[in-house]
Amino acid sequence: MTTKATDPATTWPMVRAHQVHKRFGHVEVLKGIDLEVHSGEVVVLLGPSGSGKSTFLRCVNNLERIDSGSVHVEGELIGFRRAGSRVHHLRPREATRQRRDIGMVFQHFNLFPHQTVLGNVMEAPVGVLGMPKAKARETALRLLEQVGLAEKADAYPRQLSGGQQQRVAIARALAMRPKLMLFDEPTSALDPELVGEVLATMRDLARGGLTMLVVTHEIGFAREVADRVVFMDGGRIVESGTPEEVLDNPANPRTRAFLSRFL
């Protein structure tokens, strides 16, 4: 287990998960996940509730500590540090530093209700990165323009629709200039008529070359945007391939049964 690729000739994928196991008490939620995500790739995780998709995302971001195996992001071991021949869990400050490079958008928006939209997007660059306020403001306004909400900069979250709040959450994550974005069912808490605007923003990010790992039940989005679709069930990866392979001609009976509810 290494904390960073030492051979400059080594080409590391953006994400490399090897035999990741995770338990909650006596329940084994992840049972040996092996997955690679390459730079600029969009990988969509599908599967029934309880299959371990969201837990796996949280392990990639070290919001959950894995019990065994390893996760590397761009060659850096996530959640651990090496001291001589031994490997230890990261200290909280070190773990926070790692998370700065990995953006995450959750089901619920978690915006600061007492701050404007602009303030929400500026908060982390100023407070965590130490970015000057003028630069953070310029960046935040550009990102709000990117997600189609420049005119809402001075509004408060309570004045926005759910779809608008989720787009602010995306802008807030992008403000940290992440090299990897994780999306955990970003449209599941939205009314159906608001889903499209969030998916449109994610499509634009994918076209811009951002590396994305997305948990979603939006089959149309997976078909249109994903480079690969990964189907999980029971804490394992059951099937993986292009959208055409997994969605149109799944090889595994469990995948076929799941997709029959949507297609």
C-alpha positions in Angstrom: 0.0 0.0 0.0 1.5 3.3 -1.1 0.5 6.9 -0.3 1.6 8.2 -3.7 2.9 6.9 -7.0 6.6 7.0 -6.8 7.5 6.1 -10.4 6.9 9.1 -12.7 6.3 6.7 -15.6 3.4 5.2 -13.8 0.1 6.4 -15.2 -2.5 6.4 -12.4 -6.2 6.6 -13.1 -8.1 9.3 -11.4 -9.7 6.7 -9.1 -8.4 3.3 -8.3 -10.4 1.2 -5.8 -8.9 -2.2 -4.9 -10.8 -4.8 -2.9 -12.7 -2.1 -0.9 -14.6 -3.6 2.1 -16.9 -1.7 4.4 -18.9 -2.9 7.4 -21.5 -1.2 9.6 -21.6 -3.4 12.6 -22.4 -6.9 11.5 -23.6 -5.8 8.0 -21.0 -5.9 5.3 -22.0 -3.2 2.9 -19.1 -3.3 0.4 -17.7 -6.8 -0.4 -14.5 -6.2 -2.4 -15.1 -3.3 -4.9 -12.5 -3.0 -7.7 -13.1 0.0 -9.9 -11.0 2.4 -12.0 -12.1 5.8 -13.3 -9.9 7.6 -15.7 -9.3 11.3 -16.1 -12.2 13.0 -18.0 -14.4 9.9 -17.7 -18.0 9.8 -16.5 -18.9 6.6 -14.7 -22.5 6.1 -13.6 -23.3 3.7 -10.7 -26.7 2.0 -10.9 -28.3 -0.5 -8.6 -31.1 -1.0 -6.1 -31.3 0.8 -2.8 -28.9 -0.8 -0.3 -26.5 -2.1 -2.9 -23.6 0.1 -1.5 -23.4 2.8 -4.2 -23.6 5.8 -1.9 -21.4 4.1 0.7 -18.7 3.6 -2.0 -18.9 7.3 -3.0 -18.4 8.3 0.6 -15.4 5.9 0.9 -13.8 7.6 -2.2 -14.1 10.9 -0.4 -13.1 9.4 3.0 -16.4 10.4 4.6 -16.5 6.7 5.5 -13.4 4.8 6.5 -12.9 1.6 4.7 -12.2 -1.6 6.6 -9.8 -3.1 4.1 -8.6 -2.6 0.6 -7.4 0.8 -0.8 -8.7 3.8 -2.6 -6.3 6.0 -4.6 -7.2 9.3 -6.2 -4.7 10.4 -8.8 -2.1 8.1 -7.2 -2.7 9.4 -3.6 -3.9 7.0 -1.0 -7.1 8.2 0.4 -7.7 8.2 4.2 -4.3 6.9 5.2 -0.7 8.1 5.6 2.6 6.1 5.6 5.0 6.4 8.5 8.0 4.2 7.8 6.7 0.7 7.0 3.3 1.3 8.7 0.1 2.9 7.4 -2.1 5.0 9.7 -5.4 6.7 9.4 -5.1 10.4 8.4 -5.4 13.0 11.1 -8.6 15.1 10.6 -6.7 18.1 9.2 -5.0 15.8 6.6 -8.3 14.2 5.7 -9.8 17.7 5.1 -6.9 18.6 2.8 -7.6 15.5 0.7 -11.2 16.3 0.4 -10.5 19.8 -1.0 -9.6 18.1 -4.4 -12.8 16.0 -4.4 -16.1 17.7 -4.9 -19.3 16.0 -3.7 -22.9 16.9 -4.4 -25.4 15.1 -2.1 -29.1 14.3 -2.4 -30.0 17.3 -0.1 -28.5 20.7 -0.8 -27.1 21.6 2.6 -26.8 25.3 1.7 -26.2 27.8 4.5 -29.7 29.4 4.9 -28.3 32.7 6.4 -26.0 33.3 3.4 -26.9 34.5 0.0 -26.3 32.3 -3.1 -23.1 34.2 -3.7 -22.0 33.8 -0.1 -22.6 30.1 -0.2 -20.3 29.7 -3.2 -17.6 32.0 -1.9 -17.5 30.4 1.6 -15.1 27.5 1.1 -12.6 29.2 -1.3 -12.2 32.0 1.2 -12.3 30.0 4.4 -10.5 26.8 3.3 -8.3 27.9 0.3 -7.5 31.3 1.7 -8.6 32.9 -1.6 -8.9 36.7 -1.5 -12.5 37.8 -1.4 -12.4 39.7 -4.6 -11.0 36.7 -6.5 -13.6 34.4 -4.7 -16.4 36.7 -5.7 -15.2 36.7 -9.3 -15.0 32.9 -9.4 -18.4 32.5 -7.7 -20.1 34.8 -10.2 -18.5 32.9 -13.1 -19.7 29.6 -11.7 -23.2 30.9 -11.1 -23.2 32.0 -14.7 -22.1 28.5 -15.7 -25.0 26.9 -13.9 -27.5 29.4 -15.1 -28.1 31.3 -11.9 -26.1 34.5 -12.2 -29.3 36.5 -11.6 -29.8 34.7 -8.2 -26.5 35.8 -6.7 -28.1 38.0 -4.0 -31.0 35.6 -3.3 -31.2 33.4 -0.2 -31.7 29.6 -0.5 -35.3 29.8 0.8 -36.1 31.9 -2.3 -35.0 29.2 -4.7 -36.6 26.1 -6.1 -35.1 22.8 -5.2 -33.5 22.5 -8.7 -32.0 25.9 -8.3 -30.6 25.1 -4.8 -29.0 21.9 -6.2 -27.4 23.9 -9.0 -26.0 26.3 -6.4 -24.6 23.2 -4.5 -22.9 22.2 -7.7 -21.4 25.6 -8.2 -20.3 25.6 -4.5 -18.5 22.3 -5.1 -16.9 23.5 -8.3 -15.6 26.6 -6.5 -13.0 24.4 -4.8 -11.5 23.5 -8.2 -11.9 19.8 -7.7 -10.1 17.3 -9.9 -13.0 14.8 -9.3 -16.7 15.3 -8.7 -18.9 12.8 -6.9 -22.7 13.0 -7.3 -24.8 11.0 -4.9 -28.3 10.8 -6.4 -28.4 14.6 -6.9 -31.9 14.6 -8.4 -33.7 12.2 -6.0 -35.0 14.9 -3.6 -36.4 17.0 -6.5 -39.8 17.3 -7.9 -39.9 15.6 -11.4 -40.2 18.9 -13.3 -37.0 20.2 -11.7 -34.8 17.2 -12.5 -34.0 18.3 -16.0 -32.3 21.5 -15.1 -29.9 19.8 -12.8 -29.1 17.0 -15.3 -28.5 19.7 -18.0 -25.9 21.3 -15.7 -24.2 17.9 -15.2 -24.3 17.2 -18.9 -22.4 20.5 -19.5 -19.8 19.6 -16.9 -19.3 16.2 -18.5 -18.9 17.8 -21.9 -16.2 20.1 -20.4 -14.1 17.0 -19.5 -14.7 16.9 -15.7 -14.1 13.5 -14.2 -17.4 12.4 -12.6 -18.6 9.4 -10.6 -22.4 9.6 -10.4 -24.9 7.5 -8.4 -28.3 8.0 -10.1 -31.4 6.2 -11.2 -31.7 8.5 -14.3 -31.3 5.9 -17.0 -31.6 8.5 -19.8 -28.7 10.5 -18.3 -26.6 7.4 -18.0 -27.3 6.5 -21.6 -26.5 9.9 -22.9 -23.5 11.0 -20.8 -21.8 8.0 -19.2 -18.6 6.6 -20.7 -19.3 3.5 -18.5 -22.2 2.2 -16.5 -21.5 0.0 -13.4 -24.3 -2.0 -11.9 -24.0 -2.9 -8.2 -26.0 -5.3 -6.1 -25.4 -6.7 -2.6 -22.2 -4.7 -2.1 -20.5 -6.0 -5.3 -20.0 -4.9 -8.8 -22.2 -7.2 -10.9 -21.6 -5.8 -14.3 -19.7 -3.0 -16.0 -19.5 -1.7 -19.6 -20.5 0.9 -22.0 -24.1 2.2 -21.7 -25.0 0.2 -24.8 -23.6 -3.0 -23.3 -25.1 -2.6 -19.8 -28.4 -0.8 -20.6 -29.3 -2.4 -24.0 -27.8 -5.9 -23.7 -27.1 -6.7 -20.0 -25.4 -10.0 -19.5 -26.4 -10.6 -15.8 -29.9 -11.6 -14.9 -29.9 -9.3 -11.9 -29.1 -6.3 -14.1 -31.8 -7.3 -16.5 -34.4 -7.5 -13.7 -33.4 -4.1 -12.3 -33.5 -2.4 -15.7 -36.9 -3.9 -16.6 -38.4 -1.5 -14.1 -37.1 1.5 -16.0 -37.0 0.5 -19.6 
